[in-house]
């Protein structure tokens, strides 16, 4: 197998990993009060993947009843992203050690497609969180 093929796959996985983290960042930002991006962006950029997922679990817990179908689906999405991240780490560490077979390269190409699909879900989740945040904010105002 040609080394360039491996580098292309690893490069795509790394780019998509960065997109996944940006997706998580957009979901967190959707839950924050409408403020200047100057205030929130530096904080959001410093969060690692693990912290992003933990924060989103907590935010979802605060916004939804734990049995709500939306939060159940959201948590499944977060688990899929976590598994993708774990497989990404495996790929990078393995590829750097030994040459990969064509079969393994094919599996990673399908993994890349899964990563793209999960990234496509992020705007929908960010909108769902933003909408829920607005609804909860409005209900708190109505109670006052």
Secondary structure, 3 states (H helix, E strand, C coil): CCHHHHHHHHHHHHHHHHHHHHHHHHHHHHHCCCCCHHHHHHHHHHCCHHHHHHHHHHHHHHHCCCCCHHHHHHHHHHHHHHHHHHHHHHHHHHHCCCCCCHHHHHHHHHHHHHHHHHHHHHHHHHHHHHHHHHHHHHHHHHHC
